[in-house]
Amino acid sequence: MYAVLEFASQLARTVPFETPIDLLEEIYPSACAYAKTITQRPDLRATFVLNALVSLDNAAWLLYAKETGIESFDDLIPEPYRPALSHRHSLLASIPAVGFGSTDDELRSLADAGYFVIKVKLGHPGSQDDMLAQDKLRMEQIHRLFGGRETAHTASGRIPYYLDLNGRYDSIDRLHALIDHADAIGALDHILVVEEPFPEGYEADVSQVGVRLAADEGAHTDADARRLLDMGYGAIALKPVAKTVSMTLKIAAEAHRRNIPCFCADLTVNPILVDWNKSFAARLTPFPGLDFGLLETNGHQNYRNWDRMVSYHPFAGASWMRVDDGVFRLNDDFYEHSGGIFELSRHYLDEVLPNGT
């Protein structure tokens, strides 16, 4: 990825552009071809390349802001993409992720801390039959722990379940078996969204599955998003910090045109990138069943020195950086400073220019 970024950065020096979206469209095909060559993977996924280009794309947006005198995230969004990002939420649900080995006590501790939407990993390792059996047991565990809890944050009062199947299910029939089991144990009405159930390339009409399916890894580009939405997917997990802001704007606009809800997810990113994501999530249409948006973020669960990394944020200590009772509370200060994305981090600046030159 570093090599792809270096290649694209050198290429970008030769490309005039009006907006960063124009720049990405110009360099992306060459970056893809280069990445496939150096990895010797002709089937390399587009997300690999986009992930490598995130820092370059972010830099292009900040340069664009400087060149045009833009000082806010709202003004940064080009006019054609603004309808998809026209809200201003005062709350965002913060969604932690839990793996296959999470114990009852660990799950209870998340609920006790106020988290009311939790991303549950399914698609258990093993054969398809073993996976389904383990996933059914996992659903029973989740529903036993959360089925009787209530929350004031949802229209139904129920705790919603966000299930990530990790592209492991080989057919709609097998997915139906999981959904039927959820129905049998009384968990079906709790399912908010089921993310990425099938492997990339699986083609089928999923509009009658019975739950809202979300595209994630498979929606690399706006063209991929169109294909998946045509198949009946009912949500998209946006990743501006993994697929670039430029590509994410195009995907969000495609979803908005079809009245398809979106939410934001990250790839265990640092606190500064969390607020790039938060700036997106704060402006998306409320997710169905909620009055606000969703932001899946798990850096605090996975980085050993998370608190130290938070201190590198130019607005470290701001109330909108903390999770309070399962939500980020976004005040005027958050919107006035655009989550801090226009500010330089003293720590990272010193890493790049240690002598202050």
Residue pairs with C-beta under 8 A, 6 or more apart in sequence:
1 48
1 51
1 52
2 52
3 38
4 31
4 34
4 35
4 38
4 48
4 49
4 52
4 53
5 52
5 53
5 55
5 56
7 30
7 31
7 34
8 27
8 30
8 31
8 34
8 52
8 53
8 56
9 56
11 27
11 30
11 31
12 23
12 27
12 56
12 60
15 23
15 26
15 27
17 23
17 26
17 60
19 64
19 78
20 57
20 60
20 61
20 64
20 245
20 246
21 78
21 246
21 249
21 250
23 57
23 60
23 246
24 53
24 57
24 60
24 244
24 246
24 247
25 246
27 53
28 49
28 50
28 53
31 49
31 52
31 53
32 44
32 46
32 49
35 44
35 48
35 49
35 52
36 42
36 44
39 48
45 200
45 217
45 220
46 220
46 221
46 224
47 217
47 220
47 242
47 243
50 220
50 242
50 243
50 244
50 247
51 242
51 243
51 267
53 244
54 241
54 242
54 243
54 244
57 244
57 245
57 246
58 244
58 245
58 276
60 246
61 76
61 245
61 246
62 341
62 342
64 70
64 76
65 71
65 76
65 342
70 76
71 342
72 335
72 336
72 338
73 279
73 283
73 338
73 339
73 341
74 283
74 335
74 338
76 338
77 85
77 249
78 249
80 253
81 249
81 250
81 252
81 253
83 253
83 256
84 249
84 252
84 253
84 255
84 256
84 262
84 284
84 285
85 249
85 252
85 280
85 283
85 284
86 283
87 282
87 283
87 284
87 285
87 286
87 293
88 282
88 283
88 330
88 335
89 281
89 282
89 283
89 286
89 292
89 293
89 330
90 292
90 329
90 330
90 331
91 153
91 291
91 292
91 327
91 328
91 329
91 330
92 278
92 281
92 282
92 292
92 293
92 294
92 295
92 327
92 328
92 330
93 116
93 117
93 153
93 290
93 292
93 293
93 294
93 295
93 326
93 327
94 115
94 295
94 297
94 323
94 326
94 327
94 328
95 115
95 117
95 118
95 119
95 162
95 294
95 295
95 296
95 297
96 110
96 115
96 118
96 119
96 296
96 297
96 298
96 300
96 301
97 118
97 119
97 121
97 164
97 296
97 298
97 301
98 106
98 107
98 110
98 118
98 119
98 120
98 121
99 121
100 121
100 124
100 125
100 134
100 138
104 141
104 145
107 118
107 141
107 142
107 145
107 146
108 145
110 118
111 118
111 145
111 146
111 149
111 159
113 326
114 323
114 324
114 325
114 326
114 327
115 323
115 326
116 151
116 153
116 154
116 159
116 160
116 326
117 159
117 160
117 162
117 192
117 294
117 326
118 146
118 161
118 162
119 162
119 164
119 195
119 296
119 298
120 138
120 142
120 161
120 162
120 163
120 164
121 164
121 166
122 135
122 138
122 139
122 163
122 164
122 165
122 166
122 168
122 178
123 131
123 135
123 164
123 165
123 166
123 167
123 168
123 169
123 197
124 130
124 131
124 134
124 135
124 138
124 168
125 131
126 134
128 169
128 170
128 174
131 168
131 169
132 174
132 177
132 178
135 165
135 178
136 178
136 181
139 178
139 181
139 182
139 185
139 187
140 185
142 161
142 187
143 161
143 182
143 185
143 186
143 187
143 190
146 159
146 161
146 190
147 159
147 186
147 187
147 190
149 159
150 157
150 158
150 159
151 157
151 158
151 159
153 290
153 291
153 326
153 327
154 160
154 289
154 290
155 289
155 290
155 291
156 189
156 289
158 189
158 190
159 190
160 190
160 191
160 192
160 289
160 290
161 187
161 190
161 191
161 192
162 192
162 193
162 195
162 294
162 296
163 191
163 193
163 194
163 195
164 195
164 196
164 216
165 175
165 194
165 195
165 196
165 197
165 198
166 196
167 196
167 197
167 198
167 199
167 200
167 217
167 218
168 197
168 199
169 175
169 178
169 197
169 198
170 198
170 199
172 204
172 206
172 209
175 194
175 197
175 198
175 209
176 209
176 210
179 188
179 191
179 209
179 210
179 211
182 188
182 191
188 210
188 211
191 211
191 212
192 212
192 287
192 289
193 211
193 212
193 213
193 214
193 234
193 235
194 209
194 211
194 212
194 213
194 214
195 213
195 214
195 215
195 216
195 237
196 214
196 215
196 216
196 217
196 218
196 237
197 213
198 204
200 217
200 218
203 231
204 231
205 231
205 232
206 213
206 231
206 232
206 233
207 231
207 232
208 232
209 232
212 234
212 235
212 288
213 232
213 233
213 234
213 235
214 233
214 234
214 235
214 236
214 237
214 263
215 224
215 225
215 228
215 229
215 233
215 235
215 236
215 237
216 236
216 237
216 239
216 265
218 224
218 228
219 225
219 228
219 236
219 237
219 251
220 243
220 247
221 247
221 250
221 251
222 247
222 250
222 251
222 253
222 254
225 236
225 251
225 254
225 255
226 254
228 236
229 236
229 254
229 255
229 258
229 260
233 260
234 260
234 261
235 260
235 261
235 262
235 263
235 287
236 251
236 252
236 255
236 260
236 262
237 262
237 263
237 264
237 265
237 296
238 248
238 251
238 252
238 262
238 263
238 264
238 265
238 280
238 281
238 284
239 248
239 264
239 265
239 266
239 267
239 277
240 248
240 264
240 276
240 277
240 280
241 266
241 267
241 269
241 273
241 274
241 276
241 277
242 266
242 267
242 269
243 251
245 276
245 280
248 280
251 262
252 262
252 280
252 284
255 261
255 262
256 262
256 285
261 284
261 285
261 286
261 287
261 288
262 284
262 285
263 281
263 284
263 287
263 293
263 294
263 295
263 296
264 277
264 278
264 280
264 281
264 284
264 293
264 294
264 295
264 296
265 277
265 295
265 296
265 297
266 273
266 274
266 277
266 296
266 297
266 298
266 299
268 298
268 299
268 302
268 303
269 277
269 297
269 299
270 299
270 303
270 309
270 312
271 299
271 306
271 309
271 310
271 312
271 313
271 316
271 321
272 312
272 313
272 314
272 340
272 341
272 345
272 348
274 297
274 299
275 313
275 321
275 339
275 340
275 341
276 339
276 341
277 295
277 297
278 295
278 320
278 328
278 330
278 334
278 339
279 338
279 339
279 341
281 293
281 294
281 295
282 293
282 330
282 334
282 335
282 339
283 293
284 293
285 293
286 292
286 293
287 293
287 294
292 327
295 328
299 306
299 309
300 306
303 309
310 316
310 321
311 347
312 345
312 346
312 347
312 348
313 321
313 340
313 345
314 340
314 343
314 344
314 345
314 346
315 321
315 337
315 339
315 340
315 343
318 333
318 334
318 340
319 329
319 331
319 333
320 328
320 329
320 330
320 331
320 333
320 334
320 339
321 328
322 328
337 343
350 356
